[in-house]
Amino acid sequence: MVLESAFGIQNQEARQKKRSLQTSSLRIYSCPTASPAFHRPIATNVTRTNSTKSKVKAPVPAQNEVRKISGCPVYMGQCSWMRRSESSCTINSNGSSRSCMRSAGSLPHIARARSEQRIARKSSCLLVALRPVNVEEEKEKFFSSNYTYNPQFQYQEPMPTSVLEKYNEASSQFLAQAVRILNTVLRKYGDYENFESVTGGSRLSKSQIWACCRKYMQKEGCSGEVVVQLTEDLLSQAVMTVENSRPTLTINLLGARQHWLEGILRHEIGTHYLRGVNDAQQPWHGSEGRKSFSLKPANPTEEGLASLHSVLFRKNPYLWRAALLYYTVSRAAYSSFSEIFHDLQQFVQDPTIRWEYCVRAKRGQQDTGQPGCFSKDQVYLDGILHILRHRNTIDFPLLTSLGKVSYEDAEELRKFAELHNVRIPHFMQDLDKYHHQLHHIMITNQLTDEELQDLLPK
């Protein structure tokens, strides 16, 4: 009886400890293992950094207690293909109580890295290099001035000239389409906040998110390959990173809505992750391979395809976020920070959301009172419209099978491709339904084939 009582106390303490860990703001989840051949131990310690940069580490299991999690069959070591875009940088893990959550309709955040100096030295994350180090101080000045002050940004390192030159020119090619999409949403829903509430549905609990992620990864046949984390510190809907040498999907708890979560998973796992897995077995994998095949950049195809998949099966698949990013950048090219901020009020009421869009559009500038922009965020709408323009001639399963390539290179690469054991997302299995949904996106956003043909002639 004494022995049983002791075991009971230990079990109760273990359950209490487990519940405590599960309620923390950052939790790691792994799906059931799919293939024991790829088991390897993963330590589940998490490092959080607050505004004073002091580090607090969660307890690390003893060596004989570390769980074994299956690895991605084609992912070992550094994951170059995971560095796919703006949203693939380190998540904002600031534990400060001042951290402010934003709606899921907001843009991908500018990352606050766990160790900005370490990441900057590697030059592996564009957003960290371009994040102003005094963004919070300048935000306070801006709001105190009744939105008239133009922030004077400072950066940890001198801005890379090649990057700034590459993204210093905005396009207005699709500006009319962007404005039309935004106004269509406002006419129907009144404001963005109402649109998000009505079309997104209720926010999901942690257990509901786990269940959705588990079910989705079973659909894609990648159970055990991607670690899923939940946090309240992320300013975007989700972000795909590499942590502890593992593909890791971090999901914003406040952005995970009933009708939108599957779209997030189609974007991050069904598009970026699966295309990356397929790319790893192709002869053009890696920078040298891409050069040898003279490949075009993966973007705007990569982000355009993922953005379409985000809204693919929504009842009202509006391209709001891509349109607002495009519009903001185009205005920043010839406007000051303050001018853009006031301009965006016609679309977004929340001043905090408008601030974030303006910061992104003015990244790289020191004096934001001057005209100028960082144009990379225009890639989303650009990619969407190119793909919709050629949707009837693109072989979408082939495009996914080839990996991180542009739709323009797909047919030429077909004869060189390794197409055995490639992975096609489940939502592409029925191509008739897939094309029907793309047509539905066209109609919802008031786009026509004639218009896209004029904009993008062959």
C-alpha positions in Angstrom: 0.0 0.0 0.0 2.9 2.4 0.8 4.5 1.6 -2.5 1.2 2.2 -4.4 0.7 5.5 -2.6 4.2 6.7 -3.5 3.6 5.8 -7.1 0.3 7.7 -7.0 2.0 10.8 -5.7 4.6 10.6 -8.4 2.0 10.1 -11.1 0.0 13.1 -9.8 3.1 15.3 -9.8 4.0 14.2 -13.3 0.5 15.0 -14.6 0.6 18.4 -12.9 4.0 19.1 -14.5 2.7 18.0 -17.9 -0.3 20.3 -17.7 1.9 23.2 -16.7 4.1 22.7 -19.8 1.1 22.4 -22.1 -0.3 25.8 -21.0 2.9 27.7 -21.7 2.9 30.0 -24.7 5.2 27.8 -26.7 4.6 24.1 -27.0 6.2 21.4 -29.3 4.0 18.8 -30.9 5.1 15.9 -33.0 2.9 13.6 -35.0 3.1 9.8 -34.6 6.2 8.3 -36.2 5.8 7.2 -39.8 9.0 5.4 -40.4 11.2 4.0 -37.7 14.2 4.0 -40.1 14.5 7.7 -39.6 14.2 8.0 -35.8 16.6 10.3 -34.1 16.6 11.9 -30.6 15.4 15.5 -30.4 15.8 17.6 -27.3 12.7 19.6 -26.5 14.3 22.5 -24.8 13.0 25.9 -25.8 14.9 29.2 -25.3 12.9 32.4 -25.0 14.5 35.9 -25.1 12.8 38.9 -23.5 13.5 42.5 -24.1 16.6 42.5 -21.8 18.0 39.5 -23.7 18.2 37.3 -20.6 17.6 33.7 -21.4 15.4 31.2 -19.6 15.6 27.6 -20.7 12.9 25.0 -20.1 14.1 21.9 -18.4 15.9 19.5 -20.7 15.0 15.8 -20.3 17.8 13.5 -19.2 19.5 11.7 -22.0 17.6 8.5 -21.5 14.3 10.4 -21.4 14.6 12.2 -24.7 11.9 11.2 -27.1 12.7 9.9 -30.5 10.9 11.6 -33.4 11.0 10.5 -36.9 12.9 12.7 -39.3 11.9 13.9 -42.7 13.2 11.2 -45.1 14.9 13.7 -47.4 15.8 16.4 -44.9 19.1 16.0 -43.1 21.3 18.8 -41.8 20.9 22.3 -43.1 17.6 23.0 -44.8 18.4 25.4 -47.6 15.0 25.1 -49.2 13.2 26.0 -46.0 14.7 29.5 -46.4 11.9 30.2 -48.8 10.7 33.7 -48.3 10.1 36.6 -45.9 8.1 34.5 -43.5 10.8 31.8 -42.9 12.8 33.7 -40.3 13.0 33.2 -36.6 9.7 33.9 -34.8 9.2 36.7 -32.4 9.7 35.0 -29.0 9.8 38.2 -26.9 8.4 37.2 -23.6 7.7 40.8 -22.5 4.2 41.6 -21.3 4.3 44.5 -23.7 4.1 42.2 -26.7 1.0 42.9 -28.7 -1.0 40.3 -30.6 -2.5 41.2 -33.8 -5.3 39.8 -35.9 -4.7 36.9 -38.3 -5.3 39.3 -41.2 -2.1 41.1 -40.3 1.0 40.7 -42.3 4.0 38.5 -41.5 5.9 40.1 -38.7 9.4 41.5 -38.7 11.2 39.0 -36.7 12.8 39.5 -33.3 15.4 36.8 -33.3 16.5 34.9 -30.2 20.0 36.0 -30.9 20.0 38.8 -33.5 23.8 39.0 -33.5 24.3 35.3 -34.2 21.7 35.3 -37.0 23.0 38.5 -38.5 26.5 37.1 -38.8 25.2 34.1 -40.7 23.2 36.5 -43.0 20.6 33.8 -43.2 17.6 35.9 -42.4 16.8 39.0 -44.4 14.1 40.2 -42.0 16.5 40.2 -39.1 19.1 42.3 -41.0 16.4 44.7 -42.1 14.6 45.0 -38.7 15.2 48.5 -37.1 16.8 48.0 -33.7 14.9 51.0 -32.4 11.5 50.1 -33.7 9.7 50.2 -30.4 11.1 53.6 -29.4 10.2 55.1 -32.8 6.7 53.6 -32.6 6.2 55.4 -29.3 7.3 58.7 -30.8 5.1 58.2 -33.8 2.0 57.5 -31.8 2.7 60.3 -29.4 2.9 62.7 -32.3 -0.6 61.9 -33.4 0.8 60.0 -36.4 2.7 63.0 -37.9 6.3 62.0 -37.0 8.4 60.1 -39.5 10.4 57.4 -37.8 14.2 57.6 -38.0 15.2 53.9 -38.0 18.6 52.5 -36.9 20.0 49.1 -37.9 22.3 46.7 -36.3 24.5 46.4 -39.3 25.0 48.6 -42.5 22.3 47.8 -44.9 23.4 45.3 -47.7 23.5 47.5 -50.8 22.8 44.7 -53.1 19.6 43.8 -51.3 18.3 47.3 -51.1 19.0 47.9 -54.8 17.2 44.7 -55.7 14.1 45.8 -53.8 14.1 49.6 -54.1 11.6 49.9 -57.0 7.9 49.3 -56.5 5.6 48.2 -59.3 2.2 49.6 -60.0 1.3 47.1 -62.6 -1.4 45.4 -60.5 -2.3 48.4 -58.4 -5.8 48.7 -59.9 -6.5 45.0 -59.2 -5.2 45.4 -55.6 -7.5 48.4 -54.9 -10.5 46.6 -56.5 -10.0 43.6 -54.2 -9.7 45.8 -51.1 -12.8 47.8 -52.0 -14.8 44.6 -52.8 -14.2 43.3 -49.3 -15.1 46.6 -47.7 -18.4 46.9 -49.7 -19.4 43.4 -48.6 -18.3 43.5 -44.9 -17.9 47.1 -44.0 -14.4 46.8 -42.5 -11.6 44.2 -42.4 -12.3 43.3 -38.7 -15.8 42.3 -39.6 -14.6 40.3 -42.6 -12.2 38.4 -40.4 -14.8 37.6 -37.8 -17.5 36.5 -40.3 -15.4 34.5 -42.7 -12.8 33.2 -40.4 -15.1 31.8 -37.8 -14.3 31.3 -34.1 -10.8 30.9 -32.7 -9.8 27.3 -32.0 -8.5 25.9 -28.7 -5.1 24.3 -28.5 -6.6 20.8 -28.5 -8.6 21.6 -31.7 -5.5 23.0 -33.4 -3.5 19.8 -32.5 -6.3 17.7 -33.9 -6.5 19.7 -37.1 -2.7 19.5 -37.6 -2.6 15.8 -36.9 -5.4 15.1 -39.3 -3.9 17.4 -42.0 -0.4 15.7 -41.8 -2.0 12.3 -42.1 -3.7 13.6 -45.3 -0.3 14.6 -46.7 1.5 11.5 -45.5 4.0 13.4 -43.5 3.1 12.4 -39.9 6.1 12.8 -37.7 8.1 14.9 -40.1 7.1 18.4 -39.1 7.2 19.7 -35.6 4.2 22.0 -34.7 4.5 24.7 -32.1 1.8 27.0 -30.8 2.6 30.5 -29.5 1.0 33.9 -28.8 4.1 35.8 -29.8 3.8 35.4 -33.5 2.5 38.3 -35.5 1.7 36.3 -38.6 -0.8 33.5 -39.0 2.0 30.9 -39.2 5.7 30.5 -40.1 7.9 27.6 -41.2 11.4 27.5 -39.8 14.1 25.0 -38.9 14.6 24.4 -35.2 16.8 21.8 -33.7 17.5 20.7 -37.2 13.9 19.9 -37.7 11.3 21.4 -40.1 9.1 23.4 -37.7 5.7 25.0 -38.2 4.8 27.7 -35.6 1.1 28.7 -35.5 -0.4 31.9 -34.0 -2.9 30.8 -31.4 -5.0 33.9 -31.9 -4.8 33.6 -35.7 -6.0 30.0 -35.9 -9.6 30.3 -36.8 -12.2 27.7 -37.5 -12.4 28.2 -41.3 -8.9 29.4 -42.0 -6.6 26.9 -40.2 -6.7 24.4 -43.0 -5.7 27.1 -45.5 -2.7 27.9 -43.3 -1.7 24.2 -43.4 -2.1 24.1 -47.2 0.1 27.1 -47.5 2.9 26.0 -45.2 2.9 22.2 -45.4 1.0 21.4 -48.5 2.9 24.0 -50.6 6.2 25.1 -49.1 7.1 21.9 -47.2 6.1 19.4 -49.9 7.7 21.4 -52.7 10.9 21.6 -50.6 10.9 17.8 -50.0 10.4 17.2 -53.8 13.1 19.7 -54.6 15.6 17.9 -52.5 15.7 14.9 -54.8 16.0 16.8 -58.0 19.3 17.3 -59.9 18.9 21.1 -59.6 18.7 21.1 -55.8 21.0 23.7 -54.3 22.5 26.9 -55.6 25.0 25.2 -57.9 22.4 23.0 -59.4 20.0 25.9 -60.1 22.8 27.7 -61.9 23.7 24.7 -64.0 20.0 24.5 -65.2 19.8 28.3 -65.5 16.6 28.3 -63.4 14.5 31.4 -62.8 13.9 32.4 -59.2 11.3 30.3 -57.4 9.4 33.5 -56.6 6.9 34.8 -57.4 5.6 31.3 -58.3 6.4 29.9 -54.8 4.5 32.5 -52.8 1.8 33.0 -55.4 1.0 29.3 -55.3 1.0 29.2 -51.5 -1.2 32.2 -51.2 -3.7 30.7 -53.6 -3.7 27.5 -51.5 -4.4 29.6 -48.4 -7.8 30.6 -49.7 -8.4 27.7 -52.1 -11.5 26.2 -50.4 -12.9 29.3 -48.6 -16.5 30.2 -49.3 -15.3 33.8 -49.9 -11.6 33.5 -51.0 -10.7 37.2 -51.0 -7.1 38.0 -51.6 -7.1 40.8 -49.1 -3.7 40.4 -47.5 -1.8 40.1 -50.8 -3.6 43.1 -52.1 -2.9 45.3 -49.1 0.8 44.4 -49.1 1.0 45.3 -52.8 -0.8 48.6 -52.3 1.3 49.7 -49.3 4.6 49.1 -51.1 3.4 51.0 -54.2 2.5 54.0 -52.1 5.7 53.9 -50.1 7.7 54.4 -53.2 6.8 58.1 -53.4 5.3 58.8 -49.9 6.6 59.4 -46.4 5.8 57.0 -43.5 3.2 59.3 -42.1 1.5 59.8 -45.5 1.2 56.0 -46.0 -0.2 55.6 -42.5 -3.0 58.0 -43.1 -3.6 56.6 -46.6 -4.1 53.1 -45.3 -6.9 54.3 -43.0 -9.4 53.9 -45.9 -8.8 50.1 -45.6 -7.7 49.4 -42.0 -8.9 51.3 -38.9 -6.6 49.7 -36.3 -3.5 52.0 -36.1 -1.3 49.2 -34.8 -1.9 47.1 -37.9 -1.3 50.1 -40.1 2.0 50.8 -38.3 3.2 47.3 -39.1 2.4 47.5 -42.8 4.2 50.9 -43.0 7.3 49.5 -41.2 7.5 46.6 -43.7 7.2 48.9 -46.6 9.9 51.3 -45.3 12.4 48.6 -44.2 16.0 49.6 -45.0 15.4 53.3 -44.8 16.8 55.4 -42.0 14.8 58.6 -42.7 11.3 57.4 -43.5 10.2 60.9 -44.2 11.7 60.4 -47.7 10.1 58.5 -50.5 11.3 54.9 -50.9 10.2 51.3 -50.3 11.3 47.8 -49.8 9.3 46.1 -52.5 9.6 42.4 -51.7 6.1 42.1 -50.3 4.6 42.7 -53.7 5.6 39.1 -54.6 2.4 37.6 -53.2 -0.1 39.4 -55.5 2.4 39.3 -58.4 2.7 35.5 -58.1 -1.1 35.0 -57.6 -2.0 36.9 -60.8 0.7 35.2 -62.9 -0.5 31.7 -61.9 -4.2 32.6 -62.4 -3.3 34.0 -65.8 -1.7 30.7 -66.9 -3.8 28.4 -64.7 -5.3 26.5 -67.7 -1.9 25.6 -69.1 0.1 25.0 -65.9 0.6 21.3 -65.0 0.1 21.8 -61.2 1.1 18.3 -60.1 4.2 18.6 -62.2 5.0 22.0 -60.8 4.8 20.6 -57.3 6.8 17.6 -58.1 9.7 19.6 -59.5 10.2 21.4 -56.3 11.2 25.1 -55.8 10.9 26.1 -59.5 9.1 28.7 -61.5 6.1 27.7 -63.5 8.0 29.1 -66.5 10.7 26.4 -66.2 8.4 23.5 -65.5 8.0 22.0 -69.0 11.7 22.3 -69.8 12.6 20.5 -66.6 10.2 17.7 -67.1 12.7 15.5 -69.1 15.4 15.9 -66.4 13.2 15.4 -63.4 13.2 12.6 -60.8 9.5 11.9 -60.6 9.6 8.7 -58.6 8.4 9.0 -55.0 7.4 12.7 -55.4 4.7 14.0 -53.1 1.6 15.8 -54.4 -0.7 17.5 -51.9 -4.0 15.8 -51.3 -6.0 18.8 -52.6 -4.4 18.5 -56.0 -5.5 14.9 -56.5 -8.8 16.0 -58.0 -7.7 18.5 -60.7 -11.2 19.3 -61.9 -12.1 20.5 -58.4 -8.8 22.3 -58.1 -9.3 24.2 -61.3 -12.9 25.0 -60.3 -11.7 26.5 -57.0 -9.1 28.7 -58.9 -12.0 29.9 -61.1 -14.0 30.7 -58.0 -11.1 32.8 -56.7 -11.1 34.7 -60.0 -14.8 35.5 -59.7 -14.8 36.4 -56.0 -12.0 38.9 -56.6 -13.5 40.3 -59.8 -10.7 39.2 -62.0 -11.2 38.1 -65.6 -9.2 36.2 -68.1 -9.4 39.1 -70.6 -8.0 41.5 -68.0 -5.1 39.2 -67.0 -4.2 38.5 -70.7 -3.9 42.2 -71.3 -1.8 42.7 -68.2 0.4 39.7 -68.8 0.6 38.9 -72.5 2.5 35.8 -73.5 
